[in-house]
Amino acid sequence: MRSYEIKSFRIGDAVIILLLALGTVLSFISRGRSGKGETVILLAGNAEAQSYSLAKDTVLFLEGPIGKTEVEVRNGQVSISNAPCRQQICRHQGKIRLNGQILVCIPNRLVIEIKGPNGPEVDATTE
């Protein structure tokens, strides 16, 4: 059998650990800057976008190609409470409340997005 020697801790190891820790901290800071959303934008299939306030608790029903999806706005958070899709992945995405967060139901062609006072930062553009 071979015996393996454990090498000592080197400066390169410290640099890698420091960079990973810095990246983790920066990701938490940038998430906190998203800010609380004020409005929920609903896009269902080819229908026109609908906008609702997060301040008012309500239940919305959106018609998609495979049926109605129930969207619940409660305590400034949005979630999909009932969906006609088979796997129910959209329901398990949880609740969203921060500017720029989205929920998606691909089978029913539904997108729910939170908008804040300044809107989310642009990640990219296409032409």
Secondary structure as GFF3:
##gff-version 3
##sequence-region A 1 127
A	DSSP	alpha_helix	11	32	.	.	.	ID=ss1
A	DSSP	beta_strand	39	44	.	.	.	ID=ss2
A	DSSP	beta_strand	50	53	.	.	.	ID=ss3
A	DSSP	beta_strand	58	64	.	.	.	ID=ss4
A	DSSP	beta_strand	67	74	.	.	.	ID=ss5
A	DSSP	beta_strand	77	82	.	.	.	ID=ss6
A	DSSP	three_ten_helix	91	93	.	.	.	ID=ss7
A	DSSP	beta_strand	102	105	.	.	.	ID=ss8
A	DSSP	beta_strand	110	115	.	.	.	ID=ss9
###
